[in-house]
Amino acid sequence: WCFVGLFNKGVNALAFNHRLNISWNFGCDVSAVVERIWQLGLCCSSLCVLQRLESIASLRQAHSTYTDRRRRVCFDIAVGLGIPFLQIPLFFVVQPYRLDVVEDLGCSAPIYNSVPALFVYYFWRLFVSVLCSIYAALILRWFILRRLQFSAALSSQ
């Protein structure tokens, strides 16, 4: 997601370097949509990584079966790709007009700041970020616990 978002910003910066004319409307529409979903995609993929790291650090699962791995991959794809792509049609509800074009920056989709925009656009990022911080705290807890167990095992010998 980070590559997609930064590549999009780079292409926009090169395409609109010291000019404002739009030569390809569809490309600008796609660029505006990518600009709106890549941050949420980055948060969701971080959530997938943190969730996996927490399950590794907690030692809940010693070995996994084929169905467990398949279920895990399906869940990661659903969270990492499904939630950002689900936001695309929802974003058009709170988009007041088609595009904003800024010189040297490129195309972006405007957001109408309203109560529906809070739930459709901003709430998702906040919710996923809170989940990421919860998983990060759990990971830190497990790492501290494992370090204490390891130092106790070393001191007992």
C-alpha positions, 0 to 999 in steps of 0.5 A: 500500500505504501508503494501504491500511494507514493507511486501515485503521488509521484506520478501526479507530481510529474504529470502536473508539474507547473501545469493544471490541464487534465489530459486524461480524465479517467487517470485522474479519477483513478488517482483520486480514488487511490489517494483516498484509500491507500492510507486505510490500506496501509493501516489495515495491512499493519493490522494484519501484520500486528495480529500475526505478530501477536499470535506468534508472541503469545505462543498460542499456536505451536503449529498450524494446519493447512486449513488454518493457514488458508483461513489466515490468508483469506482473513488477511486478504479480506482485511488488507484489501477488502476494507479499503476497496469497500470504502471506494463506493462509500466514498462517493456518498460524501464526495461533493464534486468530482476532482480537485487539481492542485498545481505540482501535486495533481488530482485529489478527490474532495471530501465534504466534511459532514456527519456521514463523512465521519462514519464513511471516511474518517471513522475507518482510519480511527477504528483501525488505528485504535485496533493497531495500538491495542495489538501493539500494546499486547505485543509489547506485553508478550515480549516483556513477559517472554523476556522475564521468563527467559531471564528467570530461566537463565538465573535459575541455572 
